[in-house]
Amino acid sequence: MSSGFSSGRDGAVIAKFEAAEVSILSSLVGMVLGLVAPGETSDDPLERALGIGDGAAPSDPVLARLFPSAYEDEKESTEFRRYTEATLRDGKRADAQTLLDTAAPGRVELTPEQAQAWLRSLNDVRLTLGTRLEVTEEIHDELESMSEDDPRYPAFVTYDWLTYLQDSLVRALW
């Protein structure tokens, strides 16, 4: 199992992954890529060309978590979302693609820019999985008392592993 990330030379970040870990990461990142595909666009051709969306708040709780409202006021939040969501989706897809392009079994060495993309992508995967699992701050207590026969156990262990990876990456970048 991966020992997490560590600092390398010239700001590089290093980790070692087993093939199964890369497979899990790739699958989860692929799931996020499907979720952050380009969203609904405006009917106006100019707005479509500029990447201006319809501004509607997502009904999917995961998308609401990945693209939270910027304002409490619904009208202001809709207007803000219209102009920013397409760019945010593009960034999330680019980060996910960087992770997919650089994840491999064995030793992985990331540039500082790639490491930042991994950090953002791991965060998106954790938010997605955590929202689907309805993770609370008591996850460690829940996981500790959860039977390995519980059908949720593998997903909770995966979430915990992602948390560990993200934490070790933050520490390696720090």
Backbone torsions as a table, in degrees:
resi	resn	phi	psi	omega
1	MET	NA	147.7	-178.8
2	SER	-55.6	138.4	176.1
3	SER	-91.1	9.9	179.6
4	GLY	88.9	-171.2	-177.6
5	PHE	-95.8	151.4	174.3
6	SER	-140.1	161.6	-179.6
7	SER	-78.3	141.3	176.0
8	GLY	-116.4	-161.6	179.4
9	ARG	-79.6	150.6	174.7
10	ASP	55.0	35.8	177.1
11	GLY	81.3	1.7	179.1
12	ALA	-68.1	157.7	177.8
13	VAL	-125.1	136.3	-173.2
14	ILE	-123.6	141.7	173.5
15	ALA	-147.8	162.7	176.8
16	LYS	-127.8	127.4	-176.8
17	PHE	-122.3	146.8	171.4
18	GLU	-85.7	159.5	-178.7
19	ALA	-57.8	-40.1	-180.0
20	ALA	-63.7	-37.3	179.0
21	GLU	-66.1	-42.2	178.3
22	VAL	-63.3	-39.3	178.4
23	SER	-62.6	-44.5	178.5
24	ILE	-63.2	-48.6	179.2
25	LEU	-58.8	-45.9	-178.9
26	SER	-61.5	-42.1	179.2
27	SER	-63.6	-46.1	-179.0
28	LEU	-67.3	-40.6	178.5
29	VAL	-66.9	-37.2	175.7
30	GLY	-61.1	-37.8	177.0
31	MET	-61.8	-44.4	179.4
32	VAL	-65.6	-40.4	177.8
33	LEU	-57.1	-40.5	177.4
34	GLY	-64.0	-35.6	-179.5
35	LEU	-73.0	-33.9	-174.6
36	VAL	-100.3	20.2	173.7
37	ALA	-56.2	161.1	-179.4
38	PRO	-49.0	136.0	-176.7
39	GLY	-85.3	-170.1	178.8
40	GLU	-65.7	135.9	179.0
41	THR	-109.6	165.6	179.2
42	SER	-68.7	157.5	174.8
43	ASP	-76.9	-18.7	-178.2
44	ASP	-75.4	126.2	-177.8
45	PRO	-60.4	-37.9	179.2
46	LEU	-66.7	-44.5	178.6
47	GLU	-63.0	-39.8	176.9
48	ARG	-61.3	-43.6	-179.5
49	ALA	-63.2	-32.3	-179.4
50	LEU	-88.6	-2.3	179.2
51	GLY	77.7	25.3	179.5
52	ILE	-87.4	124.4	-177.1
53	GLY	-87.9	-172.6	-179.5
54	ASP	-84.1	-15.4	175.4
55	GLY	83.3	0.0	-178.9
56	ALA	-68.5	137.6	176.8
57	ALA	-68.9	139.5	-179.4
58	PRO	-66.6	142.0	176.9
59	SER	-86.8	-24.4	177.9
60	ASP	-71.8	125.6	-178.9
61	PRO	-58.8	-31.8	178.8
62	VAL	-67.2	-47.2	179.0
63	LEU	-64.4	-36.0	176.7
64	ALA	-63.2	-32.2	178.3
65	ARG	-77.1	-38.9	179.6
66	LEU	-74.2	-29.7	-179.6
67	PHE	-128.6	70.5	-175.4
68	PRO	-68.8	157.9	176.6
69	SER	-65.3	137.9	-178.6
70	ALA	-85.0	-20.8	-176.5
71	TYR	-134.4	153.7	174.6
72	GLU	-71.4	-35.1	179.0
73	ASP	-70.5	122.8	-174.8
74	GLU	-62.1	-39.4	-178.8
75	LYS	-65.8	-44.9	178.3
76	GLU	-64.8	-40.2	-179.6
77	SER	-65.5	-40.8	177.9
78	THR	-62.5	-44.8	-179.3
79	GLU	-64.0	-43.3	178.3
80	PHE	-62.1	-44.6	-178.8
81	ARG	-61.3	-38.7	-179.6
82	ARG	-54.9	-39.2	-173.5
83	TYR	-94.5	-12.1	-174.0
84	THR	-117.9	-25.6	-170.5
85	GLU	-63.0	-39.4	-179.1
86	ALA	-60.9	-42.3	179.1
87	THR	-66.8	-40.5	177.7
88	LEU	-63.2	-42.1	177.6
89	ARG	-62.3	-43.8	178.4
90	ASP	-57.8	-44.4	-179.8
91	GLY	-63.6	-42.1	179.3
92	LYS	-65.4	-39.3	177.9
93	ARG	-67.0	-40.1	178.9
94	ALA	-64.2	-42.8	178.6
95	ASP	-63.5	-44.0	179.3
96	ALA	-62.3	-41.3	-179.4
97	GLN	-66.1	-37.4	176.3
98	THR	-60.4	-44.1	178.8
99	LEU	-62.5	-46.3	-179.7
100	LEU	-62.2	-38.6	-178.0
101	ASP	-72.0	-24.9	-174.0
102	THR	-109.1	-13.4	178.7
103	ALA	-75.1	130.2	-179.8
104	ALA	-156.4	152.0	174.3
105	PRO	-63.1	145.4	-178.8
106	GLY	93.6	-155.6	-175.9
107	ARG	-76.7	129.5	177.2
108	VAL	-119.2	126.4	176.8
109	GLU	-118.3	122.6	-176.6
110	LEU	-110.2	140.8	171.1
111	THR	-70.1	164.3	176.9
112	PRO	-56.1	-37.4	179.9
113	GLU	-67.7	-42.4	177.7
114	GLN	-64.8	-39.6	179.2
115	ALA	-62.4	-39.9	177.4
116	GLN	-64.3	-40.2	177.6
117	ALA	-63.9	-41.8	176.3
118	TRP	-59.8	-43.5	-178.3
119	LEU	-60.1	-46.3	179.3
120	ARG	-66.3	-40.5	-179.0
121	SER	-68.4	-42.9	176.4
122	LEU	-60.0	-38.3	178.0
123	ASN	-62.8	-43.9	178.6
124	ASP	-62.2	-40.6	179.1
125	VAL	-65.1	-43.7	179.3
126	ARG	-63.5	-43.2	178.5
127	LEU	-61.8	-41.6	180.0
128	THR	-63.6	-53.6	-178.9
129	LEU	-64.5	-43.7	-180.0
130	GLY	-61.2	-39.2	178.3
131	THR	-67.6	-45.0	179.3
132	ARG	-62.7	-36.4	-179.5
133	LEU	-85.0	-6.8	-175.5
134	GLU	55.6	47.6	-179.4
135	VAL	-65.9	138.3	174.9
136	THR	-118.3	179.2	179.4
137	GLU	-67.4	-13.3	179.7
138	GLU	-90.1	18.3	-175.6
139	ILE	-56.3	-40.3	-177.0
140	HIS	-66.9	-40.6	176.9
141	ASP	-64.7	-42.4	-179.6
142	GLU	-64.8	-43.8	-179.7
143	LEU	-65.0	-39.2	179.9
144	GLU	-62.1	-37.1	-177.2
145	SER	-94.1	-3.5	-177.4
146	MET	-79.3	135.3	176.8
147	SER	-73.3	144.9	176.3
148	GLU	-65.3	-15.1	177.0
149	ASP	-83.5	-13.0	178.5
150	ASP	-62.4	129.8	-178.3
151	PRO	-62.3	-19.4	178.4
152	ARG	-83.8	-14.5	-173.3
153	TYR	-53.6	-50.7	-178.9
154	PRO	-59.1	-39.2	-179.7
155	ALA	-67.9	-39.6	178.8
156	PHE	-68.3	-38.0	177.0
157	VAL	-65.6	-39.5	177.4
158	THR	-63.3	-43.5	177.3
159	TYR	-59.5	-43.9	179.4
160	ASP	-62.8	-40.9	177.7
161	TRP	-63.4	-42.8	177.7
162	LEU	-62.0	-38.5	177.3
163	THR	-62.1	-43.9	177.8
164	TYR	-61.2	-46.6	179.3
165	LEU	-60.0	-45.7	-179.2
166	GLN	-63.0	-43.1	179.0
167	ASP	-62.2	-44.1	-179.2
168	SER	-67.9	-31.9	177.4
169	LEU	-69.0	-42.8	176.7
170	VAL	-59.7	-44.6	-179.5
171	ARG	-65.3	-38.5	178.9
172	ALA	-67.4	-33.3	179.0
173	LEU	-79.0	-24.2	-176.0
174	TRP	-71.3	NA	NA
